[in-house]
Amino acid sequence: MIIDRLTRSYIHDEQRIEVLKDFSLTVEVDSIVALVGPSGCGKTTLLRLISALEQKESGTITYQGEEREGSVSYLFQEPRLLPWFTLVQNISIPLKSHFQLKQERLEKALEFLSLVDLYEFRNAYPHQLSGGMRQRAAIARSFAYPSHTMLLDEPFQSLDADLRWSLVKEFSRLYDDHRRTTLFVTHDIQEALLLADTVVQLSKRPMNIIGSTEIKIPREQRSLRDPSLLSLIAPSYTYP
């Protein structure tokens, strides 16, 4: 994915606030790029532009040389499961645009529920599950949807430490088996080091790139106890 000179601003109290101005970034196909930057710098706006939830003022977003939209999976900080549907319905219903047969959609949903150890809860409703189980279901839904791009907007931030690292590991395992181009917004550099192929440091708005670190250690070999991994952390990567 190539993001070229993307610009987006808002009007607030009759003043124009530039969030992105000529922002450019290249994300290699089937790689994970973590975006680390201060609150309010424009990270979520960038994801919303890529997913066409907002319209850009100028610039282009191309995939393998083709400018197009759609076919994007979006994993939010909260699970965003529909409370009146069961887990299997929450995952299968978004697949309608890609799989015409209901049975095919159900099989795909059940496959990914199994991969996150939620098959036995397939007929449960979201309110019957813990927060961690709901977020695992959201991860399964993101991977079940046959997108070319996956967007993660701090999906592990609201969880306690043990559950958080468990889900980071869960996501990494699923990603290695079902790769796609991924942009991962996080304030936690440790999450970025465990998951990303490249960590991009961002400025305050208007958002621009001020640093980039490639992580060459294989994902399955990474550990927060590894000094060589932790040595990649720079003080400037720590944001509130």
Secondary structure as the mmCIF struct_conf table of DSSP 4:
data_model
#
loop_
_struct_conf.conf_type_id
_struct_conf.id
_struct_conf.beg_label_comp_id
_struct_conf.beg_label_asym_id
_struct_conf.beg_label_seq_id
_struct_conf.end_label_comp_id
_struct_conf.end_label_asym_id
_struct_conf.end_label_seq_id
STRN STRN1 ILE A 2 HIS A 12
TURN_TY1_P TURN_TY1_P1 ASP A 13 GLU A 14
STRN STRN2 GLN A 15 THR A 26
TURN_TY1_P TURN_TY1_P2 VAL A 29 ASP A 30
STRN STRN3 ILE A 32 VAL A 36
TURN_TY1_P TURN_TY1_P3 SER A 39 GLY A 40
BEND BEND1 CYS A 41 GLY A 42
HELX_RH_AL_P HELX_RH_AL_P1 LYS A 43 ILE A 50
TURN_TY1_P TURN_TY1_P4 SER A 51 ALA A 52
BEND BEND2 LEU A 53 GLU A 54
BEND BEND3 GLU A 57 GLU A 57
STRN STRN4 SER A 58 TYR A 63
TURN_TY1_P TURN_TY1_P5 GLN A 64 GLY A 65
STRN STRN5 GLU A 66 GLU A 67
STRN STRN6 VAL A 72 LEU A 75
BEND BEND4 GLN A 77 GLU A 78
TURN_TY1_P TURN_TY1_P6 PRO A 83 TRP A 84
BEND BEND5 PHE A 85 PHE A 85
HELX_RH_AL_P HELX_RH_AL_P2 LEU A 87 SER A 92
HELX_RH_3T_P HELX_RH_3T_P1 ILE A 93 SER A 97
TURN_TY1_P TURN_TY1_P7 HIS A 98 HIS A 98
BEND BEND6 LEU A 101 LEU A 101
HELX_RH_AL_P HELX_RH_AL_P3 LYS A 102 LEU A 115
TURN_TY1_P TURN_TY1_P8 VAL A 116 ASP A 117
HELX_RH_3T_P HELX_RH_3T_P2 TYR A 119 PHE A 121
TURN_TY1_P TURN_TY1_P9 ARG A 122 ASN A 123
HELX_RH_3T_P HELX_RH_3T_P3 PRO A 126 GLN A 128
BEND BEND7 LEU A 129 LEU A 129
HELX_RH_AL_P HELX_RH_AL_P4 GLY A 131 ALA A 144
BEND BEND8 TYR A 145 TYR A 145
BEND BEND9 HIS A 148 HIS A 148
STRN STRN7 THR A 149 ASP A 153
BEND BEND10 GLU A 154 GLU A 154
TURN_TY1_P TURN_TY1_P10 PRO A 155 SER A 158
BEND BEND11 LEU A 159 LEU A 159
HELX_RH_AL_P HELX_RH_AL_P5 ALA A 161 ASP A 177
BEND BEND12 HIS A 178 HIS A 178
STRN STRN8 THR A 181 VAL A 185
BEND BEND13 HIS A 187 HIS A 187
HELX_RH_AL_P HELX_RH_AL_P6 ILE A 189 LEU A 195
BEND BEND14 ASP A 197 ASP A 197
STRN STRN9 THR A 198 LEU A 202
BEND BEND15 LYS A 204 PRO A 206
STRN STRN10 MET A 207 MET A 207
STRN STRN11 ILE A 209 GLU A 214
BEND BEND16 ILE A 217 ILE A 217
HELX_RH_3T_P HELX_RH_3T_P4 ARG A 219 GLN A 221
TURN_TY1_P TURN_TY1_P11 LEU A 224 ARG A 225
HELX_RH_AL_P HELX_RH_AL_P7 PRO A 227 LEU A 230
TURN_TY1_P TURN_TY1_P12 SER A 231 LEU A 232
HELX_RH_3T_P HELX_RH_3T_P5 PRO A 235 TYR A 237
#
